[in-house]
Structure formats: structure tokens, C-alpha cells
Amino acid sequence: DVIISSMSITADRLKVVDFTDKYYNTPSKLVLKKDIKFDGPASIKGKKIGVLKASTQEKYALGELKTKGVEVVSYDAQDQVYLDIKAGRLDGTVADVMEVGGGFLDKPGAENYHFVGEELYIPKYFGTGAGVALRKGQGDLKKELNAAIVAIRANGKYKAINDKYFKFDVYGK
């Protein structure tokens, strides 16, 4: 009946499914080799960036990086991106900060990589946060789910769970 899988609320996706209000909103960010000077997308012209295919990060990379001369390579799985970074076939990636932090930067072999640039919250590419996706026309279910999100934020459960696992507020902007 619903999809609860970090699905970003974007204009394109709203054409196909309905969403609840957001339940979290973490930014994406660019990760590069530490020896690459970064001063905006144009400064990495000619570099090779890997992204997850059909993701909001791929849309951003194609819209903002490729247009500045960055080579964008799309992969079926984010783990494949990390393998190619470690193998020297890529200069970096654009990914959700939570995913790339735990999935790559905090692991052995990533010592020569770091976040660069601003946190990316651009609604055009990344939407307005992750929501629960549901079929169009399920207004009652959507209302119930929205009420549940409001309730756990109001009663402190959201904060308790957040603080158990994260050092920042994942609800975000």
C-alpha cells in the first residue's frame, strides 16, 4: 500500500504517486579526492563523478556538473560507485550525506576523500524531503500517515529515535 524507502518528494514523482509530508530531509553533497581543488562545479571540469542511476543525485549531476564539463557516470548501485572510486576509475561521487558517510567515508580506503562544497537541498533536483509514497486517491490513508508523523514529532518519539542513531536532526530543512 505504501513505499517507505527514502523516496524523495519531487515534482516528477508527484505526477505518478502521492506523498505524505516529509519524514526526513538530509542533504546530498559532493565527495572528491582530497588533492582535487574545488571551487564550484566548473573547477572540476574533466573530472569523473559516479552517481546512482535514476536518483536525485544523478539528476543534479547531469543538470549542474555535466553542463560544466564534468564526466558523469551512472551506476546501478551506489556500492559500485564506491568500488570504482577505490579502484581509481572515478574522482568522486554525489550522494546523500548519510549514505556516503556511512557507506564510504567512514570505511577503510576512503582516507583520501572528503566532502566539498555546500549541502545540496535544491528542490528542483532533490525534492522537499523523503515522504511515504502511496497510490493516487488514497486521501484517508495519507491523512492518517501525516497525523502519525506529526504525532511522533510532537510527543518526542521522533527526537528520541533520531538522537539514538544520529548526531544531528535528520528531519532537516
Order of alpha helices (4+ residues) and beta strands (2+ residues): beta-alpha-beta-beta-beta-alpha-beta-alpha-beta-alpha-beta-alpha-beta-alpha-alpha
